[in-house]
Amino acid sequence: MAVTTTHGENQLLVNLDKLHTTKLGVGRIQRNLSLWDVEDIVSWCIEQIKASGSEITREGKNWYVLTGGCRITVNAYSYTIITAHRLKT
């Protein structure tokens, strides 16, 4: 069952302070989104998640955030940012 919200109260928004990623995650996100000039990938992702118009959906063990032309994937239990991909138009 998917839980969808458009910037409503949900556990991802409540726990933004717990968001983190791994070194491999940083490299994956930089490569997939061409964010070579962004030093703090976690802060960048948090800003994208908090942006107005972001759509947050939980499917199983992951949160999916559609925002700013990309989809960010976050583990719902550990709050680890797994990856991000550009949306295909």
Order of alpha helices (4+ residues) and beta strands (2+ residues): beta-alpha-alpha-alpha-beta-beta-beta-beta
